[in-house]
Amino acid sequence: MRSYRDLFRTPEFSPFFLAASAQTVAQTMGGLALGTLVYRATESPLLSAVSMFGSSLVQVLGATFLLSAADRLPPRAALTALPLLFAATTAALALPGLPVWGLFALVLAKGLAESVGGGVRWGLLNEILSKDGYLLGRSVFNMMSGLMQIAGYATGGALVALLSPRLSLLAAAALYVVAAVVVRLGLTRRPPRATGRPSVSATWRANALLWSSPPRRQVYLALWIPNGLVVGCESLYVSYAPDSAGTLFACAALGMLAGDVLVGRVLPQRLRRRLGFPLLLLLAAPYVPFLLHPALPLAAAAVTLASVGFGASLVQQERLVALTPDGLTGHALGLHSAGMLTMQGVAAALAGSVAQLTSPATAMTVMAVGSTGVTLLLMSAGRREEPRAVGVRRAAGDGIR
């Protein structure tokens, strides 16, 4: 599969893509509205950041106890039921008089369901396209995510400014319903990818198998930690620039779109493999000068440039799929998604805490420096591991001869 045209000629790809697009707009609109609602009520950078990204915090619970369901549930049924659940939760967040603790309870419940949804979704994408088309397909989804986030934050920002955060939440709930309808009507019924009932023990066994491989461990850490810390920077946009947060979010989405086009379509495979860690460094570096509190145009330019570095995740996901047995693809991609979102939630809470004690600008610099440090450590570990891997391959080759 070599072109975007080939992707959209593939049966079921278009409705799958459209449903995910509607869900992405709903998620961004709802997140911005909720973060603004909480910040207006509490004037707390910590609570605002956690309200936007707090659902990610419980992803680790889903990855630990529920993730075996990703390969054991019928994909169409699961991807229809989950957006309906998200619609009900988002509509409930718009209820007047709902206390802050009630908001967070709903956010965390939504995150628990999302931990399974990621594995179901990306495992199904691998079924629809097969491994040779997964990278191109995922790059299109990432590009779509960037565009839909721009649309979602722009629309959400306008609704929040002109009307109210609660009306923006209701609009997001309606979009979740649209996503569920498109999935139900546009996808065919498929059996689960794995047999047996979902269980905690099955989840633990698969997690242990995936984590037992040093190359997969390194890929997971590179997928989770550096970009998670940078998302901590993003979680402070509302408190850094309360009247212009939508602009910064839209610029971040634009940069991510550019990075996905670059990695997914422009760069040849030989060069792409070498850019995983350099792109992670690019992801963090432009946030370091935020300590000086740059004006909005400079901040927007820095955010756009930094977000090109999110293209690193495509390089790492391609390697993860290549390292994973077919029967565990959904689980492996779900573990990636759950771990990544969990780290984003942890980073949002950490960034909010630092901002509470210092300032949003200082906290953004701290998170960027931390991301850079982790990337450098992973690069060093990768260089130490490479000679061992070469030695193992040579030994295996000698044995075969």
C-alpha positions as CSV (number, residue, x, y, z in Angstrom):
1,M,0.0,0.0,0.0
2,R,1.8,3.1,-1.3
3,S,-0.6,6.0,-1.5
4,Y,-3.4,7.7,0.4
5,R,-5.7,6.9,-2.5
6,D,-5.0,3.2,-1.9
7,L,-6.1,3.7,1.7
8,F,-9.4,5.2,0.9
9,R,-10.1,2.5,-1.7
10,T,-9.8,-0.1,1.0
11,P,-13.2,-1.4,2.1
12,E,-14.4,0.0,5.5
13,F,-11.5,2.4,5.8
14,S,-13.5,5.5,5.0
15,P,-16.3,5.1,7.6
16,F,-13.7,4.0,10.1
17,F,-11.8,7.2,9.4
18,L,-15.0,9.4,9.5
19,A,-16.1,8.0,12.8
20,A,-12.7,8.6,14.4
21,S,-12.7,12.2,13.0
22,A,-16.0,13.0,14.7
23,Q,-14.8,11.5,17.9
24,T,-11.5,13.5,17.8
25,V,-13.4,16.8,17.3
26,A,-15.7,15.8,20.2
27,Q,-12.8,15.0,22.5
28,T,-11.0,18.3,21.8
29,M,-14.1,20.5,22.1
30,G,-15.1,18.7,25.3
31,G,-11.6,18.9,26.8
32,L,-11.2,22.6,26.1
33,A,-14.7,23.4,27.5
34,L,-14.1,21.4,30.6
35,G,-10.7,22.9,31.3
36,T,-12.1,26.4,30.9
37,L,-15.2,25.5,33.1
38,V,-13.0,24.2,35.9
39,Y,-10.5,27.1,35.6
40,R,-13.2,29.7,35.9
41,A,-14.7,27.9,38.9
42,T,-11.4,27.3,40.8
43,E,-8.7,29.5,39.2
44,S,-6.4,26.6,39.7
45,P,-3.9,25.6,37.0
46,L,-3.6,22.1,38.5
47,L,-7.3,21.4,38.5
48,S,-7.7,22.8,35.0
49,A,-4.9,20.7,33.7
50,V,-6.1,17.5,35.4
51,S,-9.7,18.1,34.2
52,M,-8.5,18.2,30.6
53,F,-6.1,15.2,30.8
54,G,-7.2,13.5,34.0
55,S,-9.0,10.7,32.1
56,S,-5.6,9.6,31.0
57,L,-4.6,8.9,34.6
58,V,-6.8,5.8,34.9
59,Q,-5.5,4.3,31.6
60,V,-3.0,2.4,33.7
61,L,-5.8,0.6,35.5
62,G,-7.4,-0.4,32.2
63,A,-4.0,-1.6,30.8
64,T,-3.5,-3.6,34.0
65,F,-6.9,-5.2,34.4
66,L,-9.0,-4.8,31.2
67,L,-6.8,-4.7,28.2
68,S,-7.3,-8.4,27.2
69,A,-10.8,-7.2,26.0
70,A,-9.1,-5.3,23.1
71,D,-8.7,-8.6,21.2
72,R,-11.6,-10.5,22.7
73,L,-14.5,-8.1,21.9
74,P,-16.3,-7.8,18.5
75,P,-14.8,-4.6,17.1
76,R,-17.9,-3.1,15.6
77,A,-20.0,-3.6,18.8
78,A,-17.3,-2.2,21.0
79,L,-16.6,0.9,18.8
80,T,-20.3,1.6,18.7
81,A,-20.9,1.3,22.4
82,L,-17.9,3.3,23.6
83,P,-18.8,6.6,21.8
84,L,-22.4,6.3,23.2
85,L,-20.9,6.0,26.7
86,F,-18.7,9.0,26.0
87,A,-21.7,11.0,24.8
88,A,-23.6,10.3,28.0
89,T,-20.6,11.2,30.2
90,T,-19.9,14.4,28.3
91,A,-23.5,15.5,28.5
92,A,-23.5,14.8,32.2
93,L,-20.4,17.1,32.6
94,A,-22.6,20.0,31.3
95,L,-25.1,19.7,34.1
96,P,-25.4,22.9,36.1
97,G,-24.5,22.6,39.7
98,L,-22.3,19.5,39.3
99,P,-19.6,19.7,42.0
100,V,-15.9,19.6,41.0
101,W,-15.5,16.2,42.5
102,G,-18.4,14.9,40.4
103,L,-16.7,16.3,37.3
104,F,-13.6,14.4,38.1
105,A,-15.4,11.2,38.8
106,L,-17.0,11.3,35.4
107,V,-13.7,12.1,33.7
108,L,-12.0,9.2,35.4
109,A,-14.8,6.8,34.4
110,K,-14.5,7.9,30.8
111,G,-10.8,7.3,30.9
112,L,-11.2,3.7,32.1
113,A,-13.4,2.9,29.1
114,E,-11.0,4.7,26.7
115,S,-8.2,2.4,27.8
116,V,-9.9,-0.5,26.1
117,G,-11.1,1.6,23.1
118,G,-7.6,2.4,21.9
119,G,-6.6,-1.3,21.6
120,V,-9.9,-2.2,19.8
121,R,-9.5,0.7,17.4
122,W,-5.9,0.3,16.4
123,G,-6.1,-3.5,16.3
124,L,-9.0,-3.1,13.9
125,L,-7.0,-0.7,11.7
126,N,-4.3,-3.3,11.5
127,E,-6.9,-5.8,10.3
128,I,-8.4,-3.5,7.7
129,L,-5.0,-2.5,6.3
130,S,-2.6,-5.3,7.3
131,K,0.9,-4.7,8.6
132,D,2.3,-3.3,5.3
133,G,-0.3,-0.5,5.3
134,Y,-0.4,0.2,9.0
135,L,2.2,3.0,9.1
136,L,0.6,4.9,6.2
137,G,-2.9,4.4,7.7
138,R,-1.8,5.5,11.1
139,S,-0.1,8.6,9.6
140,V,-3.4,9.5,8.0
141,F,-5.1,9.1,11.3
142,N,-2.5,11.2,13.0
143,M,-2.9,13.9,10.3
144,M,-6.7,13.7,10.7
145,S,-6.2,14.1,14.4
146,G,-4.2,17.2,13.8
147,L,-6.8,18.7,11.5
148,M,-9.7,17.7,13.7
149,Q,-8.0,19.1,16.7
150,I,-7.5,22.4,14.9
151,A,-11.2,22.3,14.0
152,G,-12.2,21.2,17.5
153,Y,-10.2,23.7,19.4
154,A,-11.2,26.5,17.0
155,T,-14.9,25.6,17.2
156,G,-14.7,24.9,21.0
157,G,-12.9,28.2,21.6
158,A,-15.5,30.1,19.7
159,L,-18.4,28.3,21.5
160,V,-16.7,28.9,24.9
161,A,-16.1,32.6,24.1
162,L,-19.4,33.4,22.4
163,L,-21.8,31.1,24.3
164,S,-20.6,29.0,27.3
165,P,-18.5,25.9,28.1
166,R,-21.6,23.9,28.9
167,L,-23.0,24.4,25.4
168,S,-19.7,23.3,23.9
169,L,-19.9,20.1,26.0
170,L,-23.3,19.4,24.7
171,A,-22.1,19.9,21.1
172,A,-19.3,17.4,21.8
173,A,-21.8,14.9,23.2
174,A,-23.8,15.1,19.9
175,L,-20.6,14.4,17.9
176,Y,-19.9,11.3,19.9
177,V,-23.4,10.0,18.9
178,V,-22.6,10.7,15.2
179,A,-19.4,8.7,15.6
180,A,-21.3,5.7,17.0
181,V,-23.9,5.8,14.2
182,V,-21.2,5.9,11.5
183,V,-19.4,2.9,13.0
184,R,-22.6,0.9,13.3
185,L,-23.7,1.6,9.7
186,G,-20.3,1.7,8.0
187,L,-18.4,-1.3,9.4
188,T,-19.1,-5.0,8.9
189,R,-19.4,-7.4,11.8
190,R,-16.2,-9.1,12.6
191,P,-15.3,-11.8,15.2
192,P,-12.9,-11.0,18.0
193,R,-9.2,-11.4,17.1
194,A,-8.6,-13.8,20.0
195,T,-10.7,-16.5,21.6
196,G,-11.6,-16.8,25.3
197,R,-13.2,-14.4,27.7
198,P,-11.5,-11.1,28.8
199,S,-9.9,-11.5,32.2
200,V,-7.4,-9.9,34.5
201,S,-5.1,-13.0,34.2
202,A,-5.2,-12.9,30.4
203,T,-4.3,-9.2,30.5
204,W,-1.4,-9.9,32.9
205,R,0.0,-12.7,30.8
206,A,0.0,-10.7,27.6
207,N,1.5,-7.7,29.3
208,A,4.3,-9.8,30.8
209,L,5.0,-11.3,27.4
210,L,5.1,-7.9,25.6
211,W,7.3,-6.4,28.4
212,S,9.7,-9.3,28.4
213,S,11.4,-8.2,25.2
214,P,14.1,-5.6,25.7
215,P,13.5,-4.0,22.2
216,R,9.7,-3.7,22.9
217,R,10.4,-2.3,26.3
218,Q,12.6,0.5,24.8
219,V,9.9,1.3,22.2
220,Y,7.2,1.5,24.9
221,L,9.3,3.8,27.0
222,A,10.1,6.1,24.0
223,L,6.4,6.2,23.1
224,W,5.2,7.0,26.7
225,I,7.6,9.3,28.5
226,P,9.2,12.0,26.3
227,N,5.9,13.0,24.6
228,G,3.9,12.6,27.8
229,L,6.1,15.2,29.5
230,V,5.5,17.6,26.6
231,V,1.8,17.1,26.8
232,G,2.2,18.3,30.4
233,C,3.4,21.6,28.7
234,E,0.2,21.6,26.6
235,S,-2.0,21.1,29.6
236,L,-0.9,24.5,30.9
237,Y,-2.0,26.5,27.8
238,V,-5.3,27.5,29.5
239,S,-3.5,28.9,32.6
240,Y,-0.5,30.3,30.5
241,A,-2.8,32.3,28.1
242,P,-6.4,32.1,29.3
243,D,-7.8,34.1,26.4
244,S,-5.6,32.5,23.7
245,A,-5.4,28.8,24.7
246,G,-7.5,27.8,21.6
247,T,-4.8,29.4,19.4
248,L,-2.0,27.5,21.1
249,F,-3.8,24.2,20.9
250,A,-4.6,24.8,17.2
251,C,-0.9,25.6,16.5
252,A,0.1,22.4,18.3
253,A,-2.3,20.4,16.1
254,L,-0.9,22.1,13.0
255,G,2.7,21.2,13.9
256,M,1.6,17.6,14.6
257,L,0.0,17.4,11.2
258,A,3.2,18.6,9.5
259,G,5.2,16.0,11.4
260,D,2.9,13.2,10.4
261,V,3.0,14.2,6.7
262,L,6.8,14.4,6.9
263,V,7.3,11.0,8.5
264,G,4.4,9.1,7.0
265,R,4.6,10.2,3.4
266,V,7.8,12.2,2.6
267,L,10.7,10.5,4.3
268,P,12.1,7.2,2.9
269,Q,12.1,4.3,5.3
270,R,15.9,4.2,5.6
271,L,16.0,7.8,6.8
272,R,12.8,7.5,8.8
273,R,14.3,4.8,11.1
274,R,17.1,7.2,12.2
275,L,14.8,10.1,13.1
276,G,12.9,8.7,16.1
277,F,15.1,10.2,18.8
278,P,16.0,13.5,17.0
279,L,12.3,14.1,16.6
280,L,11.8,13.6,20.3
281,L,14.4,16.2,21.0
282,L,12.7,18.6,18.6
283,L,9.4,17.9,20.5
284,A,10.8,19.3,23.8
285,A,13.4,21.9,22.9
286,P,11.2,24.8,21.7
287,Y,9.4,24.8,25.1
288,V,12.6,25.5,27.1
289,P,12.5,29.3,26.4
290,F,9.0,29.6,27.8
291,L,10.7,30.4,31.1
292,L,11.0,33.9,29.5
293,H,7.3,34.1,28.9
294,P,7.4,34.9,25.2
295,A,4.6,36.9,23.5
296,L,1.8,35.0,21.9
297,P,3.1,35.1,18.3
298,L,6.5,33.7,19.4
299,A,4.8,31.1,21.7
300,A,2.6,30.0,18.9
301,A,5.6,29.6,16.5
302,A,7.5,27.6,19.2
303,V,4.5,25.3,19.8
304,T,4.0,24.7,16.1
305,L,7.7,23.8,15.6
306,A,7.8,21.6,18.7
307,S,4.7,19.6,17.7
308,V,6.4,18.5,14.4
309,G,8.4,16.2,16.8
310,F,5.2,14.1,17.5
311,G,6.0,12.4,14.2
312,A,8.5,10.3,16.3
313,S,5.6,8.2,17.5
314,L,5.0,6.9,13.9
315,V,8.6,5.6,13.7
316,Q,8.2,3.9,17.1
317,Q,4.8,2.4,16.3
318,E,6.1,0.9,13.1
319,R,8.8,-0.8,15.0
320,L,6.4,-2.0,17.7
321,V,4.1,-3.6,15.1
322,A,7.1,-5.3,13.5
323,L,8.1,-6.7,16.9
324,T,4.7,-8.0,17.9
325,P,3.0,-11.3,17.0
326,D,-0.3,-11.0,15.1
327,G,-2.5,-12.4,17.8
328,L,-1.3,-9.7,20.2
329,T,-1.5,-6.7,17.9
330,G,-4.5,-5.1,19.5
331,H,-3.2,-5.7,23.0
332,A,0.2,-4.3,22.1
333,L,-1.2,-1.2,20.5
334,G,-3.7,-0.8,23.3
335,L,-0.9,-1.0,25.8
336,H,1.0,1.7,23.9
337,S,-2.2,3.9,23.8
338,A,-3.0,3.3,27.5
339,G,0.6,3.8,28.7
340,M,0.9,7.0,26.6
341,L,-2.3,8.5,27.8
342,T,-1.5,7.5,31.4
343,M,1.8,9.3,31.2
344,Q,0.1,12.3,29.7
345,G,-2.3,12.4,32.6
346,V,0.6,12.0,35.1
347,A,2.5,14.7,33.3
348,A,-0.5,17.0,33.3
349,A,-0.9,16.6,37.1
350,L,2.8,17.1,37.6
351,A,2.9,20.2,35.4
352,G,-0.1,21.6,37.1
353,S,1.5,21.1,40.5
354,V,4.7,22.8,39.4
355,A,2.7,25.7,38.0
356,Q,0.7,26.0,41.2
357,L,4.0,26.4,43.1
358,T,5.8,28.6,40.5
359,S,4.1,29.7,37.3
360,P,2.8,28.1,34.1
361,A,5.8,29.4,32.1
362,T,8.3,27.9,34.6
363,A,6.4,24.6,34.7
364,M,6.5,24.3,30.9
365,T,10.3,24.8,30.9
366,V,10.7,22.2,33.6
367,M,8.7,19.6,31.7
368,A,10.6,20.3,28.5
369,V,14.0,19.9,30.2
370,G,12.7,16.6,31.7
371,S,11.6,15.3,28.3
372,T,14.9,16.1,26.8
373,G,16.8,14.3,29.6
374,V,14.7,11.2,29.2
375,T,15.2,11.1,25.4
376,L,19.0,11.4,25.9
377,L,19.0,8.5,28.4
378,L,17.0,6.3,26.0
379,M,19.4,7.2,23.1
380,S,22.3,6.1,25.3
381,A,20.6,2.9,26.2
382,G,19.8,2.2,22.6
383,R,23.4,2.6,21.6
384,R,24.5,0.1,24.3
385,E,21.8,-2.4,23.2
386,E,22.6,-2.3,19.5
387,P,25.9,-4.2,19.6
388,R,24.3,-6.9,21.7
389,A,21.4,-7.3,19.2
390,V,23.9,-7.5,16.3
391,G,25.9,-10.2,18.2
392,V,22.7,-12.2,18.8
393,R,21.8,-12.0,15.1
394,R,25.3,-13.1,14.0
395,A,25.3,-16.0,16.5
396,A,21.9,-17.0,15.2
397,G,23.2,-16.8,11.6
398,D,26.2,-19.0,12.5
399,G,24.0,-21.6,14.0
400,I,21.8,-21.7,10.9
401,R,24.8,-22.2,8.6
